[in-house]
């Protein structure tokens, strides 16, 4: 099948392209390269032996999106990753997030409808749950008020997709995932944000590699066992494989509803300090870190109930936190060799 990946040169997107190609799908990538590098497609080729189609496209420009679909007939499905994703930045620049994350989705849905592409896997997020009243969260947990504009864009995007399904032939799976970390076992692709990382693990690895003087831990006064936030960390390749299974589920007409929702996580919560300790344990590297004030938009704790993904989607996370940290460090060392 021919699958379009928006944001396909990004962190999760690139790993998903690899898994799709290795599953026999043809892959097309569009990305505006706002937080990624075009060289990623060459790394994908080294892993899979096949160069994906790549075009630099701005999804917020409807004419560019329409032109792409017109020139590439026969797309069977779309996986939509393209979005700004930094919780802290979204609190400082809300309009940037609402404009990019929602206009890009609306343009994509309008163009898909025009060209009768009716299969969409949407990259949602556990941020739609806000600060949960009960843990772990499952797909039926109430959606609390979002803690950040980023989380709000994901809630709104889910509603937009559900409303479009009512009036079109669209079928969609919304994948709400928790905190993707780690890198491909080849160490040829991994998380490489432009500028200062907003996510914990690349900040850890860059600090260990000497690229950053000190790791900031945002808040040590949360209501948790060690005062730092708790998250459910999931290996990025495990996450990528779930997207392949979700796409195949719709294409093979195994979906039982036109809009299905699945949580993707491990079901285990780790604090920021526990992640640091895991990294130090598996690498032997001592991290220089200090506590900083809380970051706006961060919730205290969240982890997943992934029973539905395990039983219905037939997917389960495989890697543990130590394996995730080691893969991230191998990726950082690979980057160091090439610089």
N, C-alpha and C positions, 0 to 999 in steps of 0.2 A: 504494500500500500504506500501511497505518497502522503507523507505527513509533514505539515508545516509547523515549525517551532518558532514562536516569537520570543525574542530574548535568548536565542540559541547559542550565542557566544558567551553568555553569562555563566555563573557558577553551576547552578542546578541544570540550566538548559544544556550546557555542553556535555555534562555527564549523561543526560537523557538522550541526546543525539547519539552518543556512543552505544547506549543500550538498544536504541531503536535500530541502528544500522546493524548491530550484531544479531538482532532478531530478524533481519531480512527486509526491513522497511527502507524505502527511499525517503531521504530527509532533505527538506528545504529549510534554510535558516534566514530569518530577518531579524535585524538588531540595529539600533541606532548608535551602538558603541559608547553610550554615555557612561557605562561602568564596566567595560570589558575591552578586549583587544582582538583585532582581526586575526592575529597569529594563532588564536585558539583553533581555527578550522584546520590548520596544518597539524596541530597536535592531535586533533581528532582523527585525521587521516593516518598519522603514524600508528595510532592504536588499532584502527579498524581496517586500514588498507584502502579506505574509500573516502574521497573528498566530497563532503556535502556541498550542495548548492548554497551559496551565501550571498546576500545582498544587504547593503546598508540602507535601511528603510526607516523613516520616521512614522511610527504608527499614529501619531497625533495629526498627521497630514492625510486626510481622506483620499486625496488624489494619488498620493504615492501608494497607498494600500490598494486602491482600485486598480492602478496600473500593474502592480505586482500580480494580483489575482488574474487579471486579463492575460498577462503573458505566461502564466503558469496554470493552464487548465488541468483539471483532473486531480485536484487535491482532495484526498479522502477524509482527512481530519486535521484538526489544529490543536496544538498544546500551547496555551497562552501563559508564558512566564513574564513577558516584558512589563516591568513596573519598577518604580522606585520603592526601596524596601527598608530604609533605615528609620527605625522608630523614633530615635532622638531627633534626627533631622526633620522628620515630619512634624514634630511639635514646634520646631522653630520656623518651618517654611510650609505651612499647611496648604496654601494655594498651589504651590509647586506639585504637591502630591495629589490633590484632588484633580487638578488639570491633567496631569500626565496619566495617572492610573485609570481615570474614568473615561476621558476622551479617547484614549487608545483602545480601550475595550469597546466603546460604542462604535467607533469606526470599524473595528474588526468585525463586530457582530453584523453591522449593516452590510459590509462587503461580503461576508460569508453568506448572508441571506440572499444577496443579489446573485451570487454565483452558485447558489444551492449547495454549499458545503455545510453539512448539518451535524457534524460531530465535533464537540469541543471538550477538551480536558482543561479545567481551570486551576491555576496555581493559587489556591487560597491559603489560609494561615490560621494557626491557633489563636491569633490575636482577635479573631471574630468572637471568641468566648469572653473577652474582657478579663476582669478578675473573677474567676469562678467562685461560686458559693460552696460547691462540693467538688472534691477531687477523687479519682481522676475524672476528666471530662470525656463523655462519649458524644456521638452525633446528635443525641436528643437533649443534651445539656442546653439550658437556656442561654441565648446570646445576650450577655450583659452589655451595658454601654461600653463602647470601645475606649481604651485608655490612651489612644493616640490617633491622629489623623490617618496614619498608615492603616491601623486596624479598622478605622471607619471606612476607608476606601475598599477594603476587602469585604466588609459587611454589605456595603452599597453594591459592589460588583456582583456579589452572589444574588442580591435581589434583582438586579438588572437582568442577569442571565435567566433567572426563574420566570420573570415576566415575559422575556422574549420567547422562551419555550412555549408559553401559553398561546402565542399567536403565530408560531412558525413550525417548521419541521425539525427544529434544533433538538438535539439530544446532548446532554452534558453530564460529566462527572466532576464534582467539586472536591478537590483533594486538600483537606485542611492539615497542613503539616506543621510540625513543631520546630525544632532548631537543627537545621542541616549543618553537618560539620564533616571534616575529613577530606580526603582526596582519592582519586583513582589509584589503584594499586600500581599502575605503571609510573606514577609520579609525573605524568605528562600533562595532566590537567588537574586543577584544584582551585581553591578560592584565592583570587588575586584582585581585591578591590583597588580602584584608582584612588590615590590619596590615603589619608589616615583611615584605617579600618573602623567600621561601626560595629562589627561583630566580634565576639570574644576570641574565638580560636585563631583567626589570622593575626589578631593583636598579640596573642600569646606567642605564636611562632615567630613573628617579626621581632618581638622583644628578645626571645631566646637566640635569634640569629644576629642580634646586635643592631638591627635596623631601627629599633625604638629603644629609648633609654629606659623607659619604665612602663609597665602595664598598669593602667588605671582600673580599679575595681569600683564600680559605681554603687556605693552604698554598702555599709556593714551594719545597718540598724534595722533591717527588715525582720519581720516576724517569722524567722526560720531558725533552724538549729544552730547555724553559725553566723547568722545576720546577713547573708548574701542571697541573692535571688536564686530560685530553683527553676530549672528548665528540663525538658525532655529532649535530649540530644540524639539525633538520628544520622546514621552514616549516609552520605550523599549518594553513593551508588545504590544502596538499598532503596532510597527514595526514588531514584531514577527508574529503577526496575518497576516500581509501583505505577509510574506513568505509562510504561509500556503495557502493563497488564490492564490498566484502566482503558487505554485506547483500544486494545484488542477486545475488551469486554463489549464495548459499544459496536465496533465494526463487525463482531461475530454475533451481534444481536442477543447477547446474554444478559443485558441490563433489564431489570424488572420495572424500571421507572424512567421517564424521560429526563429526570434530574436525580442523580444519586449523590450521596455525600459519604466520604470516608475520611476518618482520622488516620494520619500516618505518623507514628512515633514508635518508641520502644516500650512505653508503659512505665518507664523508670525516670524519676526526677533526680537531677544532680545539681548541687549548688555551684556557684562560681568558684569557690575555694576548692571544692572537690574536683572540678575540672582541672584547675591548676595543679592540684596534687597528682592527678592521673598523668598529666603531661610530664611532670617532673619524674614520676615513677618510671615511665616507659622510656624516657629519653636520657635520664641522668643529668638533665640540665636544670640548674636552679634558676628560678625566675625572679627578677626584680619587680616587685609590684607594690603599689600603695593604694590605700583607700581614698576614694574621691566622693563628692556629694552624689546623692541619688540622681539618676538621669530621668528627665521628664518622660512619661509615657510607659515606663517599665512597670510590669505587674510583679507581685511578690513571688508567686509560685504557680506553676502549671505543669501538669503531665497528662498523658493520654490514656484513654481506654481504646485500644485498637482491635478489640474483639471482632468488630464488624469487618474490618479490612482483612483480618486473618481468616474469617470463616466465609465471607461472601466474595471478596476480591481474590482470595487465595494467595495473599501476600503476607509476609512477616519479616520484620527487621532482623538482620543476622548479626551484625557487628556490635561488640560491646564498647564501652567508653574508652578503654585502654587502646583497643585496636583503632578506633577513630582518631585518637590523639597521635598515635604513631604514624598513621597514614598522612596526617596533616604535616607532621615534622618531616617526613620523607619528601613531601612536595616542596616545603620550604628549602630543604637542602638542595633539591634539584634546581630550584630557582637560583640559589647561590652559585651553583656550578656554572650557570649560563650567563651570569652577570660579570 
